[in-house]
């Protein structure tokens, strides 16, 4: 398919209610926070994981999958590229990378480092997502919980009867254990993203890929539920599409690919998208405690805005017609 020909920026607005949106393994899996101001954080890798998992539900191949050896796919691409006529190292790597892009959605979208085994190249993907940050500081609650069972290694146990005998010899209090559960009561998060038409040319990222990406960001949390993450929901996806203004088709195409507005002018909160608390004297506990406004009145004619949410199906579909 034809790669996209426009530059895009987007704001992904999502929230977490009574859950841990992204635990930090270096801090006993506590919710990630900015130690300076207490704002909650969600890593780009966590967001992309949700997108990958949602894409995979469509039966589309994903490179970075759970419980796989990435070098297997890398080796297969390099092996396939070696069968082509031109044997030079540079061309072989380009062919291997092209094979990876064609086969795997996440490689042509996010790029990939494919040098961990047999070298199959390295690509910067057209879609880049920043660290998501909460609009307000979040409060971490750390609870003790009781598990009414244990998972002990029974020394010398070789049969089921050995385990049953060990259980029968224990006191009831010894067959339960304590644990911890950490969460935030509520947090509204904003992630910023950029999509490059020039990088899309190298990976083959198409309009169909873009539509699937947006659809996945809108409902990725619907298919990634867990008790630890609480209730996470995408609330808004605001996309800025750069279009040309010249009457010359060639110049207009170049303007659309390059863009004429700096990304920060579109993505910086308070400019086009404004998020404010309805009641500044109360802690926010739900999405309706915020007022989210998308003001396009000051935008130049070189920018189109797609303001999407999952439940407005007609608006979502018409955006790609």
C-alpha positions as CSV (number, residue, x, y, z in Angstrom):
1,X,0.0,0.0,0.0
2,X,1.0,3.6,-0.5
3,X,2.7,5.2,2.5
4,X,1.1,8.2,4.2
5,X,1.9,11.6,2.6
6,X,1.0,13.8,5.6
7,X,2.7,14.6,8.8
8,X,0.6,14.1,12.0
9,X,0.8,14.9,15.7
10,X,-1.7,13.5,18.2
11,X,-2.7,13.7,21.9
12,X,-3.9,10.5,23.5
13,X,-5.9,11.2,26.6
14,X,-6.7,8.3,28.9
15,X,-7.4,7.6,32.6
16,X,-6.9,5.1,35.3
17,X,-9.4,4.5,38.1
18,X,-8.4,2.5,41.2
19,X,-5.5,0.8,39.6
20,X,-1.8,0.8,38.8
21,X,-1.5,2.1,35.3
22,X,2.2,1.2,34.9
23,X,4.2,-0.4,37.7
24,X,7.9,0.3,38.2
25,X,9.9,-2.9,38.7
26,X,12.7,-0.9,40.3
27,X,10.3,0.4,43.0
28,X,8.5,-2.8,44.1
29,X,6.1,-2.3,41.2
30,X,4.7,1.0,42.6
31,X,2.9,3.2,40.1
32,X,5.4,5.3,38.3
33,X,5.6,9.0,39.4
34,X,7.7,12.0,38.8
35,X,9.7,12.3,42.0
36,X,9.8,16.1,41.6
37,X,6.2,17.0,41.3
38,X,4.2,13.8,42.1
39,X,2.6,13.5,38.7
40,X,1.9,10.0,37.5
41,X,3.8,8.5,34.5
42,X,3.1,5.8,32.0
43,X,6.0,4.7,29.8
44,X,5.8,4.7,26.0
45,X,6.7,1.0,26.0
46,X,3.6,0.3,28.1
47,X,1.4,2.2,25.7
48,X,2.9,0.5,22.6
49,X,2.5,-2.9,24.3
50,X,-1.3,-2.3,24.6
51,X,-1.4,-1.2,20.9
52,X,0.5,-4.3,19.8
53,X,-1.8,-6.6,21.7
54,X,-4.8,-4.9,20.2
55,X,-3.4,-5.1,16.7
56,X,-2.7,-8.8,17.2
57,X,-6.4,-9.4,17.9
58,X,-7.0,-8.6,14.2
59,X,-4.8,-11.5,13.2
60,X,-2.0,-9.2,12.1
61,X,1.6,-10.3,12.8
62,X,3.5,-8.5,15.6
63,X,7.3,-8.7,15.9
64,X,7.6,-8.1,19.7
65,X,5.3,-10.8,21.1
66,X,5.0,-12.4,24.5
67,X,7.3,-15.4,25.1
68,X,9.1,-15.4,21.8
69,X,12.7,-15.2,20.7
70,X,13.0,-12.1,18.5
71,X,16.2,-13.5,16.8
72,X,14.1,-16.2,15.2
73,X,12.2,-13.7,13.0
74,X,15.3,-11.6,12.5
75,X,17.2,-14.7,11.2
76,X,14.3,-15.6,8.9
77,X,14.3,-12.1,7.3
78,X,18.1,-12.2,6.8
79,X,18.0,-15.7,5.4
80,X,15.2,-14.7,3.0
81,X,17.2,-11.6,1.9
82,X,20.3,-13.7,1.2
83,X,18.4,-15.5,-1.5
84,X,18.0,-12.3,-3.6
85,X,20.4,-11.6,-6.5
86,X,22.3,-8.7,-5.0
87,X,24.7,-10.1,-2.3
88,X,26.2,-6.8,-1.1
89,X,26.0,-6.3,2.7
90,X,24.2,-2.9,2.3
91,X,21.5,-4.2,-0.1
92,X,21.1,-7.4,2.0
93,X,20.4,-5.3,5.1
94,X,18.0,-3.1,3.2
95,X,16.1,-6.1,1.9
96,X,16.0,-7.8,5.3
97,X,14.6,-4.6,6.9
98,X,12.0,-4.4,4.1
99,X,11.0,-8.0,4.7
100,X,10.5,-7.2,8.4
101,X,8.4,-4.1,7.7
102,X,6.2,-6.0,5.2
103,X,5.6,-8.9,7.6
104,X,5.3,-7.1,11.0
105,X,2.9,-4.2,11.7
106,X,4.8,-2.9,14.7
107,X,8.1,-2.8,12.8
108,X,6.7,-0.6,10.0
109,X,4.9,1.5,12.7
110,X,7.4,1.9,15.6
111,X,10.6,0.7,13.9
112,X,12.9,-1.8,15.5
113,X,16.4,-2.8,16.4
114,X,17.0,-6.0,14.5
115,X,20.7,-6.4,15.2
116,X,20.4,-8.6,18.4
117,X,21.2,-11.7,16.4
118,X,22.0,-12.0,12.7
119,X,22.1,-8.4,11.5
120,X,18.8,-7.5,9.7
121,X,19.1,-3.7,10.0
122,X,17.8,-1.0,12.3
123,X,14.8,1.3,11.6
124,X,13.3,4.4,13.1
125,X,9.5,4.0,12.8
126,X,7.2,6.8,11.7
127,X,5.1,6.7,14.9
128,X,6.8,7.9,18.1
129,X,5.0,8.2,21.5
130,X,6.2,10.2,24.5
131,X,6.0,9.3,28.2
132,X,2.4,9.9,29.3
133,X,2.0,12.3,32.3
134,X,-1.0,12.8,34.5
135,X,-2.7,16.2,34.4
136,X,-2.5,16.5,38.2
137,X,-0.3,14.8,40.9
138,X,-1.5,11.3,41.9
139,X,-1.7,9.8,45.3
140,X,-0.3,6.3,45.7
141,X,-2.1,3.9,48.0
142,X,-0.2,0.8,49.2
143,X,-2.3,-1.9,50.8
144,X,-1.5,-5.1,52.5
145,X,-3.5,-8.1,51.2
146,X,-3.9,-11.7,52.4
147,X,-3.6,-14.6,50.0
148,X,-5.4,-17.6,51.5
149,X,-2.9,-20.1,50.0
150,X,0.8,-20.5,49.6
151,X,3.1,-21.6,46.8
152,X,5.9,-23.4,48.6
153,X,8.5,-25.7,47.3
154,X,8.3,-29.0,49.2
155,X,11.7,-30.5,49.7
156,X,11.9,-34.1,48.6
157,X,8.3,-34.2,47.1
158,X,8.2,-36.4,44.1
159,X,4.5,-37.4,44.0
160,X,1.1,-35.8,44.5
161,X,0.8,-37.8,47.7
162,X,3.9,-36.1,49.0
163,X,2.3,-32.6,48.5
164,X,-1.0,-33.8,50.1
165,X,0.9,-35.1,53.1
166,X,2.8,-31.9,53.5
167,X,-0.4,-29.8,53.4
168,X,-2.0,-32.0,56.0
169,X,0.9,-31.5,58.4
170,X,0.7,-27.7,58.3
171,X,-1.2,-25.3,60.6
172,X,-4.0,-23.4,58.9
173,X,-2.2,-20.1,59.5
174,X,0.9,-21.4,57.7
175,X,-1.1,-22.0,54.5
176,X,-1.7,-18.3,53.8
177,X,0.6,-15.4,53.2
178,X,0.7,-11.6,53.0
179,X,1.2,-9.4,50.0
180,X,1.0,-5.8,48.8
181,X,-1.2,-4.0,46.3
182,X,-0.4,-0.5,45.1
183,X,-2.8,1.8,43.2
184,X,-3.8,5.3,42.5
185,X,-7.5,6.4,43.1
186,X,-7.6,8.3,39.9
187,X,-5.4,9.9,37.2
188,X,-6.0,11.5,33.9
189,X,-3.0,11.0,31.6
190,X,-1.9,12.6,28.4
191,X,0.6,11.1,25.9
192,X,1.9,13.0,22.9
193,X,2.7,11.4,19.6
194,X,4.3,12.3,16.2
195,X,4.0,10.6,12.9
196,X,6.5,11.2,10.1
197,X,5.6,10.8,6.5
198,X,9.3,10.6,5.6
199,X,9.9,7.7,8.0
200,X,6.7,6.1,6.7
201,X,8.3,6.0,3.2
202,X,11.1,3.9,4.5
203,X,8.8,1.4,6.4
204,X,5.7,1.4,4.2
205,X,3.4,2.7,6.9
206,X,0.1,3.4,5.0
207,X,-3.2,5.1,5.5
208,X,-4.8,1.7,6.4
209,X,-2.0,1.3,9.0
210,X,-2.8,4.7,10.4
211,X,-6.5,4.0,10.7
212,X,-5.8,0.7,12.5
213,X,-3.4,2.5,14.8
214,X,-6.0,5.1,15.8
215,X,-8.7,2.4,16.2
216,X,-6.4,0.5,18.5
217,X,-5.5,3.5,20.6
218,X,-9.2,4.2,21.1
219,X,-10.1,0.7,22.5
220,X,-6.8,-0.9,23.5
221,X,-7.7,-0.9,27.2
222,X,-11.0,-2.7,26.5
223,X,-9.0,-5.8,25.6
224,X,-6.2,-5.5,28.2
225,X,-8.1,-5.8,31.5
226,X,-6.5,-6.8,34.8
227,X,-7.4,-6.3,38.5
228,X,-4.0,-4.6,39.1
229,X,-4.6,-1.9,36.4
230,X,-8.1,-1.1,37.7
231,X,-10.3,0.6,35.0
232,X,-8.3,2.2,32.3
233,X,-10.1,4.0,29.4
234,X,-9.1,6.0,26.4
235,X,-11.1,9.2,26.7
236,X,-10.0,11.3,23.7
237,X,-7.7,11.1,20.7
238,X,-7.0,14.4,19.1
239,X,-5.1,14.2,15.8
240,X,-3.5,17.1,13.9
241,X,-3.0,16.5,10.2
242,X,-0.7,18.8,8.3
243,X,-2.0,19.7,4.8
244,X,-0.5,22.0,2.2
245,X,-1.9,25.4,1.2
246,X,-0.1,25.9,-2.1
247,X,-2.0,25.7,-5.4
248,X,0.9,23.8,-6.9
249,X,0.3,20.1,-6.2
250,X,4.0,19.3,-5.8
251,X,4.6,22.2,-3.4
252,X,1.4,21.3,-1.5
253,X,2.5,17.7,-1.1
254,X,5.9,18.8,0.2
255,X,4.2,21.2,2.7
256,X,1.9,18.3,3.9
257,X,4.9,16.0,4.5
258,X,7.1,18.7,6.2
259,X,4.4,20.5,8.0
260,X,4.4,24.2,8.7
261,X,3.6,24.3,12.4
262,X,6.0,23.2,15.2
263,X,4.8,20.2,17.1
264,X,4.8,22.0,20.5
265,X,2.4,24.6,19.2
266,X,-0.1,21.8,18.6
267,X,0.6,19.4,21.5
268,X,1.3,21.8,24.4
269,X,-1.6,21.7,26.7
270,X,-3.3,25.1,27.1
271,X,-2.9,26.0,23.4
272,X,-5.4,24.0,21.3
273,X,-6.3,21.4,23.8
274,X,-7.1,22.7,27.3
275,X,-7.8,20.5,30.3
276,X,-9.0,22.1,33.5
277,X,-10.6,20.8,36.7
278,X,-14.3,21.5,37.2
279,X,-13.8,22.0,40.9
280,X,-10.3,23.2,41.8
281,X,-11.0,22.6,45.6
282,X,-11.7,18.9,45.2
283,X,-9.4,16.0,44.3
284,X,-10.4,14.6,40.8
285,X,-11.9,11.1,41.1
286,X,-13.4,10.7,37.6
287,X,-13.2,12.0,34.1
288,X,-16.2,14.2,34.6
289,X,-14.2,16.1,37.2
290,X,-12.3,17.6,34.2
291,X,-13.3,19.8,31.4
292,X,-11.5,19.0,28.1
293,X,-11.8,21.6,25.4
294,X,-10.5,21.4,21.8
295,X,-10.4,24.9,20.4
296,X,-9.6,24.9,16.7
297,X,-10.5,28.6,16.1
298,X,-6.9,29.8,16.1
299,X,-5.5,27.0,13.8
300,X,-4.3,28.0,10.4
301,X,-5.7,26.4,7.2
302,X,-2.7,24.1,7.0
303,X,-4.0,22.0,9.9
304,X,-6.9,19.6,10.0
305,X,-8.1,18.3,13.3
306,X,-9.7,14.9,13.9
307,X,-11.2,14.8,17.4
308,X,-12.1,11.1,18.0
309,X,-13.6,9.0,20.7
310,X,-14.5,5.3,20.6
311,X,-18.3,5.8,20.9
312,X,-18.7,8.2,17.9
313,X,-18.4,5.5,15.3
314,X,-19.7,7.7,12.5
315,X,-17.1,10.4,13.1
316,X,-14.3,7.9,13.4
317,X,-15.2,6.2,10.1
318,X,-15.8,9.4,8.2
319,X,-12.3,10.7,9.2
320,X,-10.7,8.2,6.8
321,X,-13.1,8.6,3.8
